[in-house]
């Protein structure tokens, strides 16, 4: 087996493995999103639920 055939085989196998892993991770993402309960991410007051707004202090000087 020549070095060119070996490198071509390695590149082909790594490409196929990358495609298979991408499809598998996308399917896992879709399954996870399907199981997640639907709820609003905004409080009735309009504030985000998960984030707290940060106000930096002004520099005195």
N, CA, C and O atoms as a Maestro MAE file, in Angstrom:
{
 s_m_m2io_version
 :::
 2.0.0
}

f_m_ct {
 s_m_title
 :::
 protein
 m_atom[244] {
  # First column is atom index #
  i_m_mmod_type
  r_m_x_coord
  r_m_y_coord
  r_m_z_coord
  i_m_residue_number
  s_m_chain_name
  s_m_pdb_residue_name
  s_m_pdb_atom_name
  i_m_atomic_number
  :::
  1 25 0.851 -1.169 0.000 1 A "UNK " " N  " 7
  2 3 0.000 0.000 0.000 1 A "UNK " " CA " 6
  3 2 0.902 1.238 0.000 1 A "UNK " " C  " 6
  4 15 1.762 1.384 0.868 1 A "UNK " " O  " 8
  5 25 0.705 2.104 -0.952 2 A "UNK " " N  " 7
  6 3 1.538 3.293 -1.037 2 A "UNK " " CA " 6
  7 2 1.076 4.336 -0.025 2 A "UNK " " C  " 6
  8 15 -0.029 4.254 0.512 2 A "UNK " " O  " 8
  9 25 1.917 5.293 0.219 3 A "UNK " " N  " 7
  10 3 1.601 6.347 1.192 3 A "UNK " " CA " 6
  11 2 0.418 7.188 0.720 3 A "UNK " " C  " 6
  12 15 -0.367 7.660 1.542 3 A "UNK " " O  " 8
  13 25 0.278 7.383 -0.589 4 A "UNK " " N  " 7
  14 3 -0.850 8.156 -1.116 4 A "UNK " " CA " 6
  15 2 -2.178 7.448 -0.861 4 A "UNK " " C  " 6
  16 15 -3.159 8.086 -0.479 4 A "UNK " " O  " 8
  17 25 -2.213 6.156 -1.065 5 A "UNK " " N  " 7
  18 3 -3.441 5.400 -0.817 5 A "UNK " " CA " 6
  19 2 -3.767 5.386 0.670 5 A "UNK " " C  " 6
  20 15 -4.934 5.469 1.053 5 A "UNK " " O  " 8
  21 25 -2.748 5.282 1.502 6 A "UNK " " N  " 7
  22 3 -2.970 5.289 2.944 6 A "UNK " " CA " 6
  23 2 -3.529 6.630 3.416 6 A "UNK " " C  " 6
  24 15 -4.487 6.673 4.188 6 A "UNK " " O  " 8
  25 25 -2.928 7.720 2.948 7 A "UNK " " N  " 7
  26 3 -3.411 9.047 3.339 7 A "UNK " " CA " 6
  27 2 -4.807 9.311 2.792 7 A "UNK " " C  " 6
  28 15 -5.624 9.938 3.466 7 A "UNK " " O  " 8
  29 25 -5.089 8.847 1.596 8 A "UNK " " N  " 7
  30 3 -6.432 9.002 1.034 8 A "UNK " " CA " 6
  31 2 -7.464 8.245 1.862 8 A "UNK " " C  " 6
  32 15 -8.569 8.736 2.093 8 A "UNK " " O  " 8
  33 25 -7.099 7.059 2.303 9 A "UNK " " N  " 7
  34 3 -8.002 6.265 3.131 9 A "UNK " " CA " 6
  35 2 -8.249 6.941 4.467 9 A "UNK " " C  " 6
  36 15 -9.381 6.960 4.949 9 A "UNK " " O  " 8
  37 25 -7.212 7.493 5.070 10 A "UNK " " N  " 7
  38 3 -7.358 8.194 6.349 10 A "UNK " " CA " 6
  39 2 -8.262 9.400 6.191 10 A "UNK " " C  " 6
  40 15 -9.128 9.638 7.033 10 A "UNK " " O  " 8
  41 25 -8.077 10.160 5.132 11 A "UNK " " N  " 7
  42 3 -8.913 11.344 4.904 11 A "UNK " " CA " 6
  43 2 -10.360 10.937 4.660 11 A "UNK " " C  " 6
  44 15 -11.274 11.565 5.196 11 A "UNK " " O  " 8
  45 25 -10.581 9.908 3.869 12 A "UNK " " N  " 7
  46 3 -11.944 9.454 3.594 12 A "UNK " " CA " 6
  47 2 -12.637 8.966 4.856 12 A "UNK " " C  " 6
  48 15 -13.793 9.312 5.099 12 A "UNK " " O  " 8
  49 25 -11.952 8.172 5.657 13 A "UNK " " N  " 7
  50 3 -12.539 7.647 6.889 13 A "UNK " " CA " 6
  51 2 -12.835 8.785 7.870 13 A "UNK " " C  " 6
  52 15 -13.890 8.795 8.504 13 A "UNK " " O  " 8
  53 25 -11.921 9.730 7.997 14 A "UNK " " N  " 7
  54 3 -12.167 10.840 8.921 14 A "UNK " " CA " 6
  55 2 -13.335 11.699 8.441 14 A "UNK " " C  " 6
  56 15 -14.097 12.211 9.262 14 A "UNK " " O  " 8
  57 25 -13.489 11.865 7.138 15 A "UNK " " N  " 7
  58 3 -14.620 12.613 6.601 15 A "UNK " " CA " 6
  59 2 -15.933 11.902 6.905 15 A "UNK " " C  " 6
  60 15 -16.897 12.537 7.331 15 A "UNK " " O  " 8
  61 25 -15.978 10.606 6.692 16 A "UNK " " N  " 7
  62 3 -17.201 9.840 6.952 16 A "UNK " " CA " 6
  63 2 -17.541 9.847 8.440 16 A "UNK " " C  " 6
  64 15 -18.709 9.980 8.805 16 A "UNK " " O  " 8
  65 25 -16.538 9.705 9.297 17 A "UNK " " N  " 7
  66 3 -16.780 9.740 10.737 17 A "UNK " " CA " 6
  67 2 -17.300 11.108 11.160 17 A "UNK " " C  " 6
  68 15 -18.182 11.197 12.014 17 A "UNK " " O  " 8
  69 25 -16.764 12.174 10.571 18 A "UNK " " N  " 7
  70 3 -17.236 13.524 10.884 18 A "UNK " " CA " 6
  71 2 -18.694 13.697 10.497 18 A "UNK " " C  " 6
  72 15 -19.472 14.268 11.262 18 A "UNK " " O  " 8
  73 25 -19.070 13.219 9.336 19 A "UNK " " N  " 7
  74 3 -20.469 13.325 8.898 19 A "UNK " " CA " 6
  75 2 -21.382 12.521 9.823 19 A "UNK " " C  " 6
  76 15 -22.447 13.004 10.206 19 A "UNK " " O  " 8
  77 25 -20.984 11.317 10.181 20 A "UNK " " N  " 7
  78 3 -21.798 10.476 11.074 20 A "UNK " " CA " 6
  79 2 -21.955 11.135 12.442 20 A "UNK " " C  " 6
  80 15 -23.050 11.129 13.004 20 A "UNK " " O  " 8
  81 25 -20.879 11.704 12.986 21 A "UNK " " N  " 7
  82 3 -20.966 12.379 14.284 21 A "UNK " " CA " 6
  83 2 -21.834 13.628 14.211 21 A "UNK " " C  " 6
  84 15 -22.557 13.933 15.159 21 A "UNK " " O  " 8
  85 25 -21.772 14.348 13.107 22 A "UNK " " N  " 7
  86 3 -22.617 15.531 12.949 22 A "UNK " " CA " 6
  87 2 -24.092 15.153 12.906 22 A "UNK " " C  " 6
  88 15 -24.921 15.812 13.532 22 A "UNK " " O  " 8
  89 25 -24.418 14.107 12.179 23 A "UNK " " N  " 7
  90 3 -25.814 13.653 12.111 23 A "UNK " " CA " 6
  91 2 -26.274 13.150 13.478 23 A "UNK " " C  " 6
  92 15 -27.394 13.435 13.902 23 A "UNK " " O  " 8
  93 25 -25.412 12.404 14.167 24 A "UNK " " N  " 7
  94 3 -25.767 11.907 15.501 24 A "UNK " " CA " 6
  95 2 -25.968 13.016 16.515 24 A "UNK " " C  " 6
  96 15 -26.897 12.954 17.320 24 A "UNK " " O  " 8
  97 25 -25.119 14.022 16.492 25 A "UNK " " N  " 7
  98 3 -25.281 15.118 17.450 25 A "UNK " " CA " 6
  99 2 -26.515 15.948 17.131 25 A "UNK " " C  " 6
  100 15 -27.177 16.441 18.045 25 A "UNK " " O  " 8
  101 25 -26.839 16.111 15.843 26 A "UNK " " N  " 7
  102 3 -28.054 16.830 15.484 26 A "UNK " " CA " 6
  103 2 -29.292 16.071 15.942 26 A "UNK " " C  " 6
  104 15 -30.244 16.674 16.437 26 A "UNK " " O  " 8
  105 25 -29.285 14.755 15.781 27 A "UNK " " N  " 7
  106 3 -30.417 13.956 16.240 27 A "UNK " " CA " 6
  107 2 -30.546 14.016 17.758 27 A "UNK " " C  " 6
  108 15 -31.660 14.104 18.274 27 A "UNK " " O  " 8
  109 25 -29.438 13.970 18.477 28 A "UNK " " N  " 7
  110 3 -29.483 14.079 19.935 28 A "UNK " " CA " 6
  111 2 -30.009 15.437 20.363 28 A "UNK " " C  " 6
  112 15 -30.760 15.534 21.334 28 A "UNK " " O  " 8
  113 25 -29.624 16.489 19.647 29 A "UNK " " N  " 7
  114 3 -30.131 17.836 19.932 29 A "UNK " " CA " 6
  115 2 -31.645 17.896 19.737 29 A "UNK " " C  " 6
  116 15 -32.359 18.462 20.565 29 A "UNK " " O  " 8
  117 25 -32.131 17.314 18.645 30 A "UNK " " N  " 7
  118 3 -33.570 17.336 18.387 30 A "UNK " " CA " 6
  119 2 -34.339 16.547 19.445 30 A "UNK " " C  " 6
  120 15 -35.419 16.968 19.859 30 A "UNK " " O  " 8
  121 25 -33.802 15.413 19.886 31 A "UNK " " N  " 7
  122 3 -34.456 14.625 20.930 31 A "UNK " " CA " 6
  123 2 -34.496 15.414 22.232 31 A "UNK " " C  " 6
  124 15 -35.515 15.417 22.923 31 A "UNK " " O  " 8
  125 25 -33.397 16.082 22.572 32 A "UNK " " N  " 7
  126 3 -33.345 16.868 23.799 32 A "UNK " " CA " 6
  127 2 -34.320 18.034 23.743 32 A "UNK " " C  " 6
  128 15 -34.990 18.323 24.734 32 A "UNK " " O  " 8
  129 25 -34.411 18.708 22.601 33 A "UNK " " N  " 7
  130 3 -35.330 19.833 22.466 33 A "UNK " " CA " 6
  131 2 -36.783 19.367 22.515 33 A "UNK " " C  " 6
  132 15 -37.649 20.107 22.980 33 A "UNK " " O  " 8
  133 25 -37.058 18.173 22.050 34 A "UNK " " N  " 7
  134 3 -38.428 17.663 22.092 34 A "UNK " " CA " 6
  135 2 -38.853 17.373 23.531 34 A "UNK " " C  " 6
  136 15 -40.026 17.526 23.873 34 A "UNK " " O  " 8
  137 25 -37.908 16.957 24.371 35 A "UNK " " N  " 7
  138 3 -38.227 16.632 25.758 35 A "UNK " " CA " 6
  139 2 -38.330 17.867 26.642 35 A "UNK " " C  " 6
  140 15 -38.940 17.808 27.710 35 A "UNK " " O  " 8
  141 25 -37.748 18.975 26.221 36 A "UNK " " N  " 7
  142 3 -37.760 20.192 27.032 36 A "UNK " " CA " 6
  143 2 -39.175 20.747 27.124 36 A "UNK " " C  " 6
  144 15 -39.852 20.865 26.103 36 A "UNK " " O  " 8
  145 25 -39.636 21.090 28.324 37 A "UNK " " N  " 7
  146 3 -40.984 21.648 28.446 37 A "UNK " " CA " 6
  147 2 -41.057 23.041 27.827 37 A "UNK " " C  " 6
  148 15 -40.112 23.825 27.913 37 A "UNK " " O  " 8
  149 25 -42.179 23.327 27.212 38 A "UNK " " N  " 7
  150 3 -42.366 24.639 26.597 38 A "UNK " " CA " 6
  151 2 -42.771 25.633 27.665 38 A "UNK " " C  " 6
  152 15 -43.794 25.468 28.329 38 A "UNK " " O  " 8
  153 25 -41.974 26.648 27.821 39 A "UNK " " N  " 7
  154 3 -42.318 27.701 28.772 39 A "UNK " " CA " 6
  155 2 -41.717 29.003 28.279 39 A "UNK " " C  " 6
  156 15 -40.746 29.015 27.522 39 A "UNK " " O  " 8
  157 25 -42.296 30.063 28.711 40 A "UNK " " N  " 7
  158 3 -41.816 31.373 28.287 40 A "UNK " " CA " 6
  159 2 -40.548 31.722 29.044 40 A "UNK " " C  " 6
  160 15 -40.423 31.436 30.235 40 A "UNK " " O  " 8
  161 25 -39.622 32.333 28.350 41 A "UNK " " N  " 7
  162 3 -38.383 32.752 28.974 41 A "UNK " " CA " 6
  163 2 -38.448 34.200 29.443 41 A "UNK " " C  " 6
  164 15 -37.437 34.787 29.829 41 A "UNK " " O  " 8
  165 25 -39.647 34.766 29.403 42 A "UNK " " N  " 7
  166 3 -39.819 36.149 29.836 42 A "UNK " " CA " 6
  167 2 -40.858 36.177 30.941 42 A "UNK " " C  " 6
  168 15 -41.922 35.567 30.836 42 A "UNK " " O  " 8
  169 25 -40.530 36.891 31.993 43 A "UNK " " N  " 7
  170 3 -41.435 37.088 33.112 43 A "UNK " " CA " 6
  171 2 -42.619 37.948 32.647 43 A "UNK " " C  " 6
  172 15 -42.476 38.694 31.678 43 A "UNK " " O  " 8
  173 25 -43.773 37.867 33.302 44 A "UNK " " N  " 7
  174 3 -44.885 38.737 32.903 44 A "UNK " " CA " 6
  175 2 -44.535 40.226 32.975 44 A "UNK " " C  " 6
  176 15 -45.153 41.040 32.288 44 A "UNK " " O  " 8
  177 25 -43.546 40.587 33.805 45 A "UNK " " N  " 7
  178 3 -43.147 41.994 33.897 45 A "UNK " " CA " 6
  179 2 -42.259 42.408 32.727 45 A "UNK " " C  " 6
  180 15 -41.964 43.593 32.572 45 A "UNK " " O  " 8
  181 25 -41.829 41.458 31.904 46 A "UNK " " N  " 7
  182 3 -41.006 41.778 30.755 46 A "UNK " " CA " 6
  183 2 -39.529 41.531 30.969 46 A "UNK " " C  " 6
  184 15 -38.742 41.671 30.033 46 A "UNK " " O  " 8
  185 25 -39.132 41.168 32.179 47 A "UNK " " N  " 7
  186 3 -37.732 40.922 32.485 47 A "UNK " " CA " 6
  187 2 -37.357 39.489 32.122 47 A "UNK " " C  " 6
  188 15 -38.178 38.584 32.270 47 A "UNK " " O  " 8
  189 25 -36.143 39.271 31.653 48 A "UNK " " N  " 7
  190 3 -35.717 37.897 31.368 48 A "UNK " " CA " 6
  191 2 -35.664 37.071 32.651 48 A "UNK " " C  " 6
  192 15 -35.381 37.595 33.728 48 A "UNK " " O  " 8
  193 25 -35.939 35.778 32.524 49 A "UNK " " N  " 7
  194 3 -35.999 34.904 33.685 49 A "UNK " " CA " 6
  195 2 -34.603 34.536 34.172 49 A "UNK " " C  " 6
  196 15 -34.357 34.514 35.378 49 A "UNK " " O  " 8
  197 25 -33.691 34.248 33.257 50 A "UNK " " N  " 7
  198 3 -32.409 33.668 33.633 50 A "UNK " " CA " 6
  199 2 -31.285 34.680 33.788 50 A "UNK " " C  " 6
  200 15 -30.239 34.343 34.343 50 A "UNK " " O  " 8
  201 25 -31.462 35.888 33.326 51 A "UNK " " N  " 7
  202 3 -30.378 36.844 33.349 51 A "UNK " " CA " 6
  203 2 -30.734 38.042 34.202 51 A "UNK " " C  " 6
  204 15 -31.880 38.492 34.226 51 A "UNK " " O  " 8
  205 25 -29.748 38.542 34.891 52 A "UNK " " N  " 7
  206 3 -29.920 39.752 35.681 52 A "UNK " " CA " 6
  207 2 -29.112 40.843 35.008 52 A "UNK " " C  " 6
  208 15 -27.927 40.665 34.727 52 A "UNK " " O  " 8
  209 25 -29.745 41.956 34.752 53 A "UNK " " N  " 7
  210 3 -29.077 43.027 34.031 53 A "UNK " " CA " 6
  211 2 -27.957 43.616 34.882 53 A "UNK " " C  " 6
  212 15 -28.131 43.845 36.079 53 A "UNK " " O  " 8
  213 25 -26.815 43.857 34.261 54 A "UNK " " N  " 7
  214 3 -25.633 44.393 34.944 54 A "UNK " " CA " 6
  215 2 -25.437 45.834 34.492 54 A "UNK " " C  " 6
  216 15 -25.341 46.122 33.299 54 A "UNK " " O  " 8
  217 25 -25.380 46.728 35.467 55 A "UNK " " N  " 7
  218 3 -25.124 48.136 35.191 55 A "UNK " " CA " 6
  219 2 -23.759 48.493 35.761 55 A "UNK " " C  " 6
  220 15 -23.601 48.536 36.981 55 A "UNK " " O  " 8
  221 25 -22.765 48.750 34.907 56 A "UNK " " N  " 7
  222 3 -21.436 49.099 35.422 56 A "UNK " " CA " 6
  223 2 -21.457 50.477 36.069 56 A "UNK " " C  " 6
  224 15 -22.200 51.366 35.654 56 A "UNK " " O  " 8
  225 25 -20.633 50.630 37.084 57 A "UNK " " N  " 7
  226 3 -20.534 51.923 37.760 57 A "UNK " " CA " 6
  227 2 -19.685 52.874 36.928 57 A "UNK " " C  " 6
  228 15 -18.762 52.457 36.227 57 A "UNK " " O  " 8
  229 25 -20.010 54.142 37.017 58 A "UNK " " N  " 7
  230 3 -19.213 55.128 36.283 58 A "UNK " " CA " 6
  231 2 -17.874 55.331 36.968 58 A "UNK " " C  " 6
  232 15 -17.782 55.289 38.195 58 A "UNK " " O  " 8
  233 25 -16.849 55.549 36.182 59 A "UNK " " N  " 7
  234 3 -15.524 55.792 36.734 59 A "UNK " " CA " 6
  235 2 -15.472 57.202 37.303 59 A "UNK " " C  " 6
  236 15 -15.839 58.172 36.641 59 A "UNK " " O  " 8
  237 25 -15.014 57.292 38.529 60 A "UNK " " N  " 7
  238 3 -14.883 58.604 39.165 60 A "UNK " " CA " 6
  239 2 -13.456 59.089 38.982 60 A "UNK " " C  " 6
  240 15 -12.500 58.367 39.261 60 A "UNK " " O  " 8
  241 25 -13.333 60.260 38.533 61 A "UNK " " N  " 7
  242 3 -11.961 60.698 38.403 61 A "UNK " " CA " 6
  243 2 -11.848 61.913 37.668 61 A "UNK " " C  " 6
  244 15 -10.741 62.415 37.471 61 A "UNK " " O  " 8
  :::
 }
 m_bond[243] {
  # First column is bond index #
  i_m_from
  i_m_to
  i_m_order
  :::
  1 1 2 1
  2 2 3 1
  3 3 4 2
  4 3 5 1
  5 5 6 1
  6 6 7 1
  7 7 8 2
  8 7 9 1
  9 9 10 1
  10 10 11 1
  11 11 12 2
  12 11 13 1
  13 13 14 1
  14 14 15 1
  15 15 16 2
  16 15 17 1
  17 17 18 1
  18 18 19 1
  19 19 20 2
  20 19 21 1
  21 21 22 1
  22 22 23 1
  23 23 24 2
  24 23 25 1
  25 25 26 1
  26 26 27 1
  27 27 28 2
  28 27 29 1
  29 29 30 1
  30 30 31 1
  31 31 32 2
  32 31 33 1
  33 33 34 1
  34 34 35 1
  35 35 36 2
  36 35 37 1
  37 37 38 1
  38 38 39 1
  39 39 40 2
  40 39 41 1
  41 41 42 1
  42 42 43 1
  43 43 44 2
  44 43 45 1
  45 45 46 1
  46 46 47 1
  47 47 48 2
  48 47 49 1
  49 49 50 1
  50 50 51 1
  51 51 52 2
  52 51 53 1
  53 53 54 1
  54 54 55 1
  55 55 56 2
  56 55 57 1
  57 57 58 1
  58 58 59 1
  59 59 60 2
  60 59 61 1
  61 61 62 1
  62 62 63 1
  63 63 64 2
  64 63 65 1
  65 65 66 1
  66 66 67 1
  67 67 68 2
  68 67 69 1
  69 69 70 1
  70 70 71 1
  71 71 72 2
  72 71 73 1
  73 73 74 1
  74 74 75 1
  75 75 76 2
  76 75 77 1
  77 77 78 1
  78 78 79 1
  79 79 80 2
  80 79 81 1
  81 81 82 1
  82 82 83 1
  83 83 84 2
  84 83 85 1
  85 85 86 1
  86 86 87 1
  87 87 88 2
  88 87 89 1
  89 89 90 1
  90 90 91 1
  91 91 92 2
  92 91 93 1
  93 93 94 1
  94 94 95 1
  95 95 96 2
  96 95 97 1
  97 97 98 1
  98 98 99 1
  99 99 100 2
  100 99 101 1
  101 101 102 1
  102 102 103 1
  103 103 104 2
  104 103 105 1
  105 105 106 1
  106 106 107 1
  107 107 108 2
  108 107 109 1
  109 109 110 1
  110 110 111 1
  111 111 112 2
  112 111 113 1
  113 113 114 1
  114 114 115 1
  115 115 116 2
  116 115 117 1
  117 117 118 1
  118 118 119 1
  119 119 120 2
  120 119 121 1
  121 121 122 1
  122 122 123 1
  123 123 124 2
  124 123 125 1
  125 125 126 1
  126 126 127 1
  127 127 128 2
  128 127 129 1
  129 129 130 1
  130 130 131 1
  131 131 132 2
  132 131 133 1
  133 133 134 1
  134 134 135 1
  135 135 136 2
  136 135 137 1
  137 137 138 1
  138 138 139 1
  139 139 140 2
  140 139 141 1
  141 141 142 1
  142 142 143 1
  143 143 144 2
  144 143 145 1
  145 145 146 1
  146 146 147 1
  147 147 148 2
  148 147 149 1
  149 149 150 1
  150 150 151 1
  151 151 152 2
  152 151 153 1
  153 153 154 1
  154 154 155 1
  155 155 156 2
  156 155 157 1
  157 157 158 1
  158 158 159 1
  159 159 160 2
  160 159 161 1
  161 161 162 1
  162 162 163 1
  163 163 164 2
  164 163 165 1
  165 165 166 1
  166 166 167 1
  167 167 168 2
  168 167 169 1
  169 169 170 1
  170 170 171 1
  171 171 172 2
  172 171 173 1
  173 173 174 1
  174 174 175 1
  175 175 176 2
  176 175 177 1
  177 177 178 1
  178 178 179 1
  179 179 180 2
  180 179 181 1
  181 181 182 1
  182 182 183 1
  183 183 184 2
  184 183 185 1
  185 185 186 1
  186 186 187 1
  187 187 188 2
  188 187 189 1
  189 189 190 1
  190 190 191 1
  191 191 192 2
  192 191 193 1
  193 193 194 1
  194 194 195 1
  195 195 196 2
  196 195 197 1
  197 197 198 1
  198 198 199 1
  199 199 200 2
  200 199 201 1
  201 201 202 1
  202 202 203 1
  203 203 204 2
  204 203 205 1
  205 205 206 1
  206 206 207 1
  207 207 208 2
  208 207 209 1
  209 209 210 1
  210 210 211 1
  211 211 212 2
  212 211 213 1
  213 213 214 1
  214 214 215 1
  215 215 216 2
  216 215 217 1
  217 217 218 1
  218 218 219 1
  219 219 220 2
  220 219 221 1
  221 221 222 1
  222 222 223 1
  223 223 224 2
  224 223 225 1
  225 225 226 1
  226 226 227 1
  227 227 228 2
  228 227 229 1
  229 229 230 1
  230 230 231 1
  231 231 232 2
  232 231 233 1
  233 233 234 1
  234 234 235 1
  235 235 236 2
  236 235 237 1
  237 237 238 1
  238 238 239 1
  239 239 240 2
  240 239 241 1
  241 241 242 1
  242 242 243 1
  243 243 244 2
  :::
 }
}
